[in-house]
């Protein structure tokens, strides 16, 4: 499956939902915001939001500091 993530085309084995994509990328779902095909996805919906070939995904990482 081909996904465009933050403007870069990447190829993945089939993934059932956004939560699986986040885990595959090694990200902490508590520290990211995701937009799928120009729609912001609530964190609570990551496991119910399917990932399909050709999806455009934008991922923003939150970084803490002081």
PyMOL Python script that loads the backbone (N, CA, C, O; Angstrom):
from pymol import cmd

cmd.read_pdbstr("""\
ATOM      1  N   UNK A   1       0.843  -1.160   0.000  1.00  0.00           N
ATOM      2  CA  UNK A   1       0.000   0.000   0.000  1.00  0.00           C
ATOM      3  C   UNK A   1       0.895   1.231   0.000  1.00  0.00           C
ATOM      4  O   UNK A   1       1.887   1.292   0.726  1.00  0.00           O
ATOM      5  N   UNK A   2       0.531   2.215  -0.828  1.00  0.00           N
ATOM      6  CA  UNK A   2       1.285   3.469  -0.905  1.00  0.00           C
ATOM      7  C   UNK A   2       0.540   4.543  -0.127  1.00  0.00           C
ATOM      8  O   UNK A   2      -0.650   4.776  -0.343  1.00  0.00           O
ATOM      9  N   UNK A   3       1.258   5.190   0.781  1.00  0.00           N
ATOM     10  CA  UNK A   3       0.714   6.297   1.551  1.00  0.00           C
ATOM     11  C   UNK A   3       1.626   7.500   1.362  1.00  0.00           C
ATOM     12  O   UNK A   3       2.843   7.351   1.245  1.00  0.00           O
ATOM     13  N   UNK A   4       1.046   8.675   1.332  1.00  0.00           N
ATOM     14  CA  UNK A   4       1.849   9.892   1.327  1.00  0.00           C
ATOM     15  C   UNK A   4       1.828  10.419   2.748  1.00  0.00           C
ATOM     16  O   UNK A   4       0.788  10.847   3.251  1.00  0.00           O
ATOM     17  N   UNK A   5       2.996  10.382   3.396  1.00  0.00           N
ATOM     18  CA  UNK A   5       3.107  10.819   4.784  1.00  0.00           C
ATOM     19  C   UNK A   5       3.977  12.068   4.828  1.00  0.00           C
ATOM     20  O   UNK A   5       5.153  12.040   4.465  1.00  0.00           O
ATOM     21  N   UNK A   6       3.378  13.152   5.275  1.00  0.00           N
ATOM     22  CA  UNK A   6       4.059  14.452   5.336  1.00  0.00           C
ATOM     23  C   UNK A   6       4.725  14.781   4.005  1.00  0.00           C
ATOM     24  O   UNK A   6       5.857  15.264   3.967  1.00  0.00           O
ATOM     25  N   UNK A   7       4.011  14.515   2.915  1.00  0.00           N
ATOM     26  CA  UNK A   7       4.470  14.864   1.577  1.00  0.00           C
ATOM     27  C   UNK A   7       5.395  13.859   0.918  1.00  0.00           C
ATOM     28  O   UNK A   7       5.811  14.072  -0.221  1.00  0.00           O
ATOM     29  N   UNK A   8       5.728  12.779   1.592  1.00  0.00           N
ATOM     30  CA  UNK A   8       6.643  11.771   1.051  1.00  0.00           C
ATOM     31  C   UNK A   8       5.907  10.452   0.831  1.00  0.00           C
ATOM     32  O   UNK A   8       5.287   9.925   1.754  1.00  0.00           O
ATOM     33  N   UNK A   9       5.974   9.920  -0.388  1.00  0.00           N
ATOM     34  CA  UNK A   9       5.326   8.640  -0.692  1.00  0.00           C
ATOM     35  C   UNK A   9       6.135   7.516  -0.059  1.00  0.00           C
ATOM     36  O   UNK A   9       7.349   7.427  -0.240  1.00  0.00           O
ATOM     37  N   UNK A  10       5.442   6.662   0.683  1.00  0.00           N
ATOM     38  CA  UNK A  10       6.072   5.515   1.326  1.00  0.00           C
ATOM     39  C   UNK A  10       5.227   4.282   1.053  1.00  0.00           C
ATOM     40  O   UNK A  10       4.015   4.380   0.859  1.00  0.00           O
ATOM     41  N   UNK A  11       5.870   3.124   1.040  1.00  0.00           N
ATOM     42  CA  UNK A  11       5.173   1.858   0.778  1.00  0.00           C
ATOM     43  C   UNK A  11       5.155   1.036   2.062  1.00  0.00           C
ATOM     44  O   UNK A  11       6.173   0.888   2.738  1.00  0.00           O
ATOM     45  N   UNK A  12       3.980   0.505   2.383  1.00  0.00           N
ATOM     46  CA  UNK A  12       3.779  -0.288   3.592  1.00  0.00           C
ATOM     47  C   UNK A  12       3.041  -1.566   3.250  1.00  0.00           C
ATOM     48  O   UNK A  12       2.348  -1.651   2.236  1.00  0.00           O
ATOM     49  N   UNK A  13       3.201  -2.563   4.117  1.00  0.00           N
ATOM     50  CA  UNK A  13       2.305  -3.721   4.068  1.00  0.00           C
ATOM     51  C   UNK A  13       0.938  -3.196   4.493  1.00  0.00           C
ATOM     52  O   UNK A  13       0.859  -2.159   5.150  1.00  0.00           O
ATOM     53  N   UNK A  14      -0.131  -3.886   4.135  1.00  0.00           N
ATOM     54  CA  UNK A  14      -1.458  -3.410   4.530  1.00  0.00           C
ATOM     55  C   UNK A  14      -1.558  -3.162   6.041  1.00  0.00           C
ATOM     56  O   UNK A  14      -1.092  -3.963   6.851  1.00  0.00           O
ATOM     57  N   UNK A  15      -2.174  -2.041   6.392  1.00  0.00           N
ATOM     58  CA  UNK A  15      -2.382  -1.667   7.788  1.00  0.00           C
ATOM     59  C   UNK A  15      -3.884  -1.493   8.012  1.00  0.00           C
ATOM     60  O   UNK A  15      -4.563  -0.892   7.179  1.00  0.00           O
ATOM     61  N   UNK A  16      -4.412  -2.010   9.124  1.00  0.00           N
ATOM     62  CA  UNK A  16      -5.857  -1.959   9.321  1.00  0.00           C
ATOM     63  C   UNK A  16      -6.404  -0.588   9.718  1.00  0.00           C
ATOM     64  O   UNK A  16      -7.541  -0.253   9.384  1.00  0.00           O
ATOM     65  N   UNK A  17      -5.590   0.214  10.436  1.00  0.00           N
ATOM     66  CA  UNK A  17      -6.094   1.494  10.941  1.00  0.00           C
ATOM     67  C   UNK A  17      -4.928   2.414  11.293  1.00  0.00           C
ATOM     68  O   UNK A  17      -3.765   2.009  11.260  1.00  0.00           O
ATOM     69  N   UNK A  18      -5.263   3.660  11.631  1.00  0.00           N
ATOM     70  CA  UNK A  18      -4.227   4.648  11.944  1.00  0.00           C
ATOM     71  C   UNK A  18      -3.389   4.265  13.157  1.00  0.00           C
ATOM     72  O   UNK A  18      -2.192   4.549  13.197  1.00  0.00           O
ATOM     73  N   UNK A  19      -4.003   3.626  14.143  1.00  0.00           N
ATOM     74  CA  UNK A  19      -3.238   3.212  15.326  1.00  0.00           C
ATOM     75  C   UNK A  19      -2.104   2.262  14.925  1.00  0.00           C
ATOM     76  O   UNK A  19      -1.005   2.345  15.474  1.00  0.00           O
ATOM     77  N   UNK A  20      -2.360   1.372  13.984  1.00  0.00           N
ATOM     78  CA  UNK A  20      -1.324   0.451  13.509  1.00  0.00           C
ATOM     79  C   UNK A  20      -0.222   1.206  12.773  1.00  0.00           C
ATOM     80  O   UNK A  20       0.953   0.860  12.895  1.00  0.00           O
ATOM     81  N   UNK A  21      -0.590   2.229  12.013  1.00  0.00           N
ATOM     82  CA  UNK A  21       0.418   3.042  11.319  1.00  0.00           C
ATOM     83  C   UNK A  21       1.300   3.763  12.321  1.00  0.00           C
ATOM     84  O   UNK A  21       2.523   3.773  12.182  1.00  0.00           O
ATOM     85  N   UNK A  22       0.686   4.363  13.325  1.00  0.00           N
ATOM     86  CA  UNK A  22       1.450   5.078  14.357  1.00  0.00           C
ATOM     87  C   UNK A  22       2.421   4.126  15.042  1.00  0.00           C
ATOM     88  O   UNK A  22       3.586   4.470  15.245  1.00  0.00           O
ATOM     89  N   UNK A  23       1.955   2.933  15.398  1.00  0.00           N
ATOM     90  CA  UNK A  23       2.822   1.934  16.037  1.00  0.00           C
ATOM     91  C   UNK A  23       3.937   1.500  15.100  1.00  0.00           C
ATOM     92  O   UNK A  23       5.085   1.368  15.524  1.00  0.00           O
ATOM     93  N   UNK A  24       3.611   1.276  13.824  1.00  0.00           N
ATOM     94  CA  UNK A  24       4.610   0.853  12.845  1.00  0.00           C
ATOM     95  C   UNK A  24       5.722   1.905  12.697  1.00  0.00           C
ATOM     96  O   UNK A  24       6.892   1.570  12.514  1.00  0.00           O
ATOM     97  N   UNK A  25       5.332   3.169  12.780  1.00  0.00           N
ATOM     98  CA  UNK A  25       6.305   4.253  12.660  1.00  0.00           C
ATOM     99  C   UNK A  25       7.080   4.503  13.957  1.00  0.00           C
ATOM    100  O   UNK A  25       7.999   5.322  13.989  1.00  0.00           O
ATOM    101  N   UNK A  26       6.703   3.795  15.022  1.00  0.00           N
ATOM    102  CA  UNK A  26       7.394   3.929  16.299  1.00  0.00           C
ATOM    103  C   UNK A  26       7.071   5.235  17.025  1.00  0.00           C
ATOM    104  O   UNK A  26       7.891   5.755  17.780  1.00  0.00           O
ATOM    105  N   UNK A  27       5.871   5.755  16.788  1.00  0.00           N
ATOM    106  CA  UNK A  27       5.470   7.010  17.408  1.00  0.00           C
ATOM    107  C   UNK A  27       4.576   6.761  18.614  1.00  0.00           C
ATOM    108  O   UNK A  27       3.904   5.734  18.704  1.00  0.00           O
ATOM    109  N   UNK A  28       4.578   7.704  19.528  1.00  0.00           N
ATOM    110  CA  UNK A  28       3.702   7.653  20.698  1.00  0.00           C
ATOM    111  C   UNK A  28       2.402   8.352  20.324  1.00  0.00           C
ATOM    112  O   UNK A  28       2.401   9.556  20.068  1.00  0.00           O
ATOM    113  N   UNK A  29       1.299   7.615  20.289  1.00  0.00           N
ATOM    114  CA  UNK A  29       0.024   8.188  19.839  1.00  0.00           C
ATOM    115  C   UNK A  29      -0.441   9.336  20.724  1.00  0.00           C
ATOM    116  O   UNK A  29      -1.275  10.139  20.306  1.00  0.00           O
ATOM    117  N   UNK A  30       0.087   9.422  21.940  1.00  0.00           N
ATOM    118  CA  UNK A  30      -0.278  10.530  22.830  1.00  0.00           C
ATOM    119  C   UNK A  30       0.414  11.830  22.443  1.00  0.00           C
ATOM    120  O   UNK A  30       0.038  12.901  22.918  1.00  0.00           O
ATOM    121  N   UNK A  31       1.432  11.737  21.575  1.00  0.00           N
ATOM    122  CA  UNK A  31       2.227  12.920  21.237  1.00  0.00           C
ATOM    123  C   UNK A  31       2.175  13.290  19.763  1.00  0.00           C
ATOM    124  O   UNK A  31       3.059  13.984  19.261  1.00  0.00           O
ATOM    125  N   UNK A  32       1.134  12.823  19.063  1.00  0.00           N
ATOM    126  CA  UNK A  32       0.982  13.167  17.651  1.00  0.00           C
ATOM    127  C   UNK A  32      -0.448  13.603  17.368  1.00  0.00           C
ATOM    128  O   UNK A  32      -1.387  13.231  18.071  1.00  0.00           O
ATOM    129  N   UNK A  33      -0.581  14.392  16.332  1.00  0.00           N
ATOM    130  CA  UNK A  33      -1.888  14.736  15.773  1.00  0.00           C
ATOM    131  C   UNK A  33      -1.852  14.271  14.325  1.00  0.00           C
ATOM    132  O   UNK A  33      -0.829  14.406  13.654  1.00  0.00           O
ATOM    133  N   UNK A  34      -2.960  13.725  13.842  1.00  0.00           N
ATOM    134  CA  UNK A  34      -2.982  13.151  12.499  1.00  0.00           C
ATOM    135  C   UNK A  34      -4.126  13.744  11.681  1.00  0.00           C
ATOM    136  O   UNK A  34      -5.254  13.900  12.148  1.00  0.00           O
ATOM    137  N   UNK A  35      -3.777  14.065  10.441  1.00  0.00           N
ATOM    138  CA  UNK A  35      -4.766  14.487   9.457  1.00  0.00           C
ATOM    139  C   UNK A  35      -4.751  13.436   8.357  1.00  0.00           C
ATOM    140  O   UNK A  35      -3.690  13.108   7.827  1.00  0.00           O
ATOM    141  N   UNK A  36      -5.920  12.906   8.009  1.00  0.00           N
ATOM    142  CA  UNK A  36      -6.033  11.896   6.950  1.00  0.00           C
ATOM    143  C   UNK A  36      -6.915  12.466   5.851  1.00  0.00           C
ATOM    144  O   UNK A  36      -8.083  12.783   6.079  1.00  0.00           O
ATOM    145  N   UNK A  37      -6.352  12.593   4.670  1.00  0.00           N
ATOM    146  CA  UNK A  37      -7.088  13.112   3.511  1.00  0.00           C
ATOM    147  C   UNK A  37      -7.789  14.439   3.845  1.00  0.00           C
ATOM    148  O   UNK A  37      -8.975  14.625   3.575  1.00  0.00           O
ATOM    149  N   UNK A  38      -7.015  15.342   4.437  1.00  0.00           N
ATOM    150  CA  UNK A  38      -7.438  16.715   4.754  1.00  0.00           C
ATOM    151  C   UNK A  38      -8.450  16.809   5.898  1.00  0.00           C
ATOM    152  O   UNK A  38      -9.065  17.859   6.087  1.00  0.00           O
ATOM    153  N   UNK A  39      -8.630  15.729   6.663  1.00  0.00           N
ATOM    154  CA  UNK A  39      -9.526  15.762   7.819  1.00  0.00           C
ATOM    155  C   UNK A  39      -8.761  15.353   9.070  1.00  0.00           C
ATOM    156  O   UNK A  39      -8.104  14.312   9.096  1.00  0.00           O
ATOM    157  N   UNK A  40      -8.852  16.185  10.112  1.00  0.00           N
ATOM    158  CA  UNK A  40      -8.199  15.863  11.377  1.00  0.00           C
ATOM    159  C   UNK A  40      -8.916  14.687  12.012  1.00  0.00           C
ATOM    160  O   UNK A  40     -10.145  14.648  12.073  1.00  0.00           O
ATOM    161  N   UNK A  41      -8.134  13.733  12.482  1.00  0.00           N
ATOM    162  CA  UNK A  41      -8.698  12.532  13.111  1.00  0.00           C
ATOM    163  C   UNK A  41      -8.496  12.637  14.619  1.00  0.00           C
ATOM    164  O   UNK A  41      -7.361  12.778  15.074  1.00  0.00           O
ATOM    165  N   UNK A  42      -9.568  12.571  15.402  1.00  0.00           N
ATOM    166  CA  UNK A  42      -9.415  12.590  16.857  1.00  0.00           C
ATOM    167  C   UNK A  42      -8.612  11.376  17.323  1.00  0.00           C
ATOM    168  O   UNK A  42      -8.756  10.282  16.777  1.00  0.00           O
ATOM    169  N   UNK A  43      -7.784  11.571  18.314  1.00  0.00           N
ATOM    170  CA  UNK A  43      -6.948  10.484  18.836  1.00  0.00           C
ATOM    171  C   UNK A  43      -7.803   9.282  19.223  1.00  0.00           C
ATOM    172  O   UNK A  43      -7.385   8.139  19.038  1.00  0.00           O
ATOM    173  N   UNK A  44      -8.983   9.528  19.753  1.00  0.00           N
ATOM    174  CA  UNK A  44      -9.862   8.437  20.180  1.00  0.00           C
ATOM    175  C   UNK A  44     -10.363   7.591  19.007  1.00  0.00           C
ATOM    176  O   UNK A  44     -10.896   6.501  19.215  1.00  0.00           O
ATOM    177  N   UNK A  45     -10.194   8.086  17.778  1.00  0.00           N
ATOM    178  CA  UNK A  45     -10.684   7.358  16.598  1.00  0.00           C
ATOM    179  C   UNK A  45      -9.568   6.672  15.814  1.00  0.00           C
ATOM    180  O   UNK A  45      -9.843   6.087  14.766  1.00  0.00           O
ATOM    181  N   UNK A  46      -8.335   6.720  16.275  1.00  0.00           N
ATOM    182  CA  UNK A  46      -7.221   6.121  15.523  1.00  0.00           C
ATOM    183  C   UNK A  46      -7.460   4.639  15.236  1.00  0.00           C
ATOM    184  O   UNK A  46      -7.149   4.167  14.143  1.00  0.00           O
ATOM    185  N   UNK A  47      -8.014   3.895  16.210  1.00  0.00           N
ATOM    186  CA  UNK A  47      -8.221   2.455  16.014  1.00  0.00           C
ATOM    187  C   UNK A  47      -9.435   2.147  15.140  1.00  0.00           C
ATOM    188  O   UNK A  47      -9.588   1.015  14.681  1.00  0.00           O
ATOM    189  N   UNK A  48     -10.291   3.126  14.905  1.00  0.00           N
ATOM    190  CA  UNK A  48     -11.471   2.914  14.070  1.00  0.00           C
ATOM    191  C   UNK A  48     -11.322   3.536  12.683  1.00  0.00           C
ATOM    192  O   UNK A  48     -12.193   3.370  11.829  1.00  0.00           O
ATOM    193  N   UNK A  49     -10.223   4.247  12.459  1.00  0.00           N
ATOM    194  CA  UNK A  49     -10.033   4.938  11.182  1.00  0.00           C
ATOM    195  C   UNK A  49      -9.169   4.081  10.263  1.00  0.00           C
ATOM    196  O   UNK A  49      -7.983   3.894  10.532  1.00  0.00           O
ATOM    197  N   UNK A  50      -9.744   3.561   9.188  1.00  0.00           N
ATOM    198  CA  UNK A  50      -8.990   2.684   8.288  1.00  0.00           C
ATOM    199  C   UNK A  50      -7.927   3.458   7.511  1.00  0.00           C
ATOM    200  O   UNK A  50      -8.033   4.666   7.300  1.00  0.00           O
ATOM    201  N   UNK A  51      -6.916   2.728   7.099  1.00  0.00           N
ATOM    202  CA  UNK A  51      -5.870   3.266   6.232  1.00  0.00           C
ATOM    203  C   UNK A  51      -6.034   2.585   4.881  1.00  0.00           C
ATOM    204  O   UNK A  51      -6.085   1.357   4.802  1.00  0.00           O
ATOM    205  N   UNK A  52      -6.117   3.382   3.816  1.00  0.00           N
ATOM    206  CA  UNK A  52      -6.329   2.830   2.475  1.00  0.00           C
ATOM    207  C   UNK A  52      -5.215   3.268   1.543  1.00  0.00           C
ATOM    208  O   UNK A  52      -4.607   4.322   1.727  1.00  0.00           O
ATOM    209  N   UNK A  53      -4.961   2.445   0.546  1.00  0.00           N
ATOM    210  CA  UNK A  53      -3.960   2.761  -0.460  1.00  0.00           C
ATOM    211  C   UNK A  53      -4.247   4.147  -1.043  1.00  0.00           C
ATOM    212  O   UNK A  53      -5.380   4.448  -1.420  1.00  0.00           O
ATOM    213  N   UNK A  54      -3.218   4.979  -1.111  1.00  0.00           N
ATOM    214  CA  UNK A  54      -3.359   6.309  -1.681  1.00  0.00           C
ATOM    215  C   UNK A  54      -3.703   7.400  -0.682  1.00  0.00           C
ATOM    216  O   UNK A  54      -3.765   8.572  -1.051  1.00  0.00           O
ATOM    217  N   UNK A  55      -3.930   7.038   0.585  1.00  0.00           N
ATOM    218  CA  UNK A  55      -4.254   8.051   1.591  1.00  0.00           C
ATOM    219  C   UNK A  55      -3.119   9.056   1.730  1.00  0.00           C
ATOM    220  O   UNK A  55      -1.944   8.725   1.572  1.00  0.00           O
ATOM    221  N   UNK A  56      -3.501  10.285   2.029  1.00  0.00           N
ATOM    222  CA  UNK A  56      -2.540  11.344   2.332  1.00  0.00           C
ATOM    223  C   UNK A  56      -2.628  11.611   3.828  1.00  0.00           C
ATOM    224  O   UNK A  56      -3.672  12.008   4.345  1.00  0.00           O
ATOM    225  N   UNK A  57      -1.523  11.385   4.505  1.00  0.00           N
ATOM    226  CA  UNK A  57      -1.466  11.486   5.961  1.00  0.00           C
ATOM    227  C   UNK A  57      -0.471  12.584   6.343  1.00  0.00           C
ATOM    228  O   UNK A  57       0.650  12.630   5.837  1.00  0.00           O
ATOM    229  N   UNK A  58      -0.899  13.452   7.232  1.00  0.00           N
ATOM    230  CA  UNK A  58       0.001  14.451   7.813  1.00  0.00           C
ATOM    231  C   UNK A  58       0.084  14.135   9.300  1.00  0.00           C
ATOM    232  O   UNK A  58      -0.937  13.983   9.970  1.00  0.00           O
ATOM    233  N   UNK A  59       1.304  14.037   9.809  1.00  0.00           N
ATOM    234  CA  UNK A  59       1.521  13.729  11.221  1.00  0.00           C
ATOM    235  C   UNK A  59       2.340  14.855  11.834  1.00  0.00           C
ATOM    236  O   UNK A  59       3.409  15.208  11.338  1.00  0.00           O
ATOM    237  N   UNK A  60       1.818  15.411  12.923  1.00  0.00           N
ATOM    238  CA  UNK A  60       2.521  16.463  13.651  1.00  0.00           C
ATOM    239  C   UNK A  60       2.935  15.882  14.989  1.00  0.00           C
ATOM    240  O   UNK A  60       2.114  15.302  15.700  1.00  0.00           O
ATOM    241  N   UNK A  61       4.226  16.035  15.342  1.00  0.00           N
ATOM    242  CA  UNK A  61       4.763  15.543  16.608  1.00  0.00           C
ATOM    243  C   UNK A  61       4.803  16.685  17.606  1.00  0.00           C
ATOM    244  O   UNK A  61       5.230  17.792  17.280  1.00  0.00           O
ATOM    245  N   UNK A  62       4.358  16.412  18.821  1.00  0.00           N
ATOM    246  CA  UNK A  62       4.464  17.392  19.894  1.00  0.00           C
ATOM    247  C   UNK A  62       5.744  17.114  20.668  1.00  0.00           C
ATOM    248  O   UNK A  62       6.020  15.978  21.052  1.00  0.00           O
ATOM    249  N   UNK A  63       6.509  18.155  20.888  1.00  0.00           N
ATOM    250  CA  UNK A  63       7.772  18.016  21.599  1.00  0.00           C
ATOM    251  C   UNK A  63       7.719  18.923  22.822  1.00  0.00           C
ATOM    252  O   UNK A  63       7.479  20.125  22.709  1.00  0.00           O
ATOM    253  N   UNK A  64       7.945  18.330  23.992  1.00  0.00           N
ATOM    254  CA  UNK A  64       7.946  19.115  25.225  1.00  0.00           C
ATOM    255  C   UNK A  64       9.327  19.678  25.507  1.00  0.00           C
ATOM    256  O   UNK A  64      10.330  19.201  24.978  1.00  0.00           O
ATOM    257  N   UNK A  65       9.358  20.649  26.306  1.00  0.00           N
ATOM    258  CA  UNK A  65      10.640  21.240  26.676  1.00  0.00           C
ATOM    259  C   UNK A  65      10.413  22.364  27.647  1.00  0.00           C
ATOM    260  O   UNK A  65       9.283  22.680  28.021  1.00  0.00           O
ATOM    261  N   UNK A  66      11.490  22.947  28.038  1.00  0.00           N
ATOM    262  CA  UNK A  66      11.324  24.028  29.000  1.00  0.00           C
ATOM    263  C   UNK A  66      12.407  25.049  28.912  1.00  0.00           C
ATOM    264  O   UNK A  66      12.400  26.023  29.664  1.00  0.00           O
TER     265      UNK A  66
END
""", "prot")
cmd.dss("prot")
cmd.show_as("cartoon", "prot")
cmd.util.cbc("prot")
cmd.orient("prot")
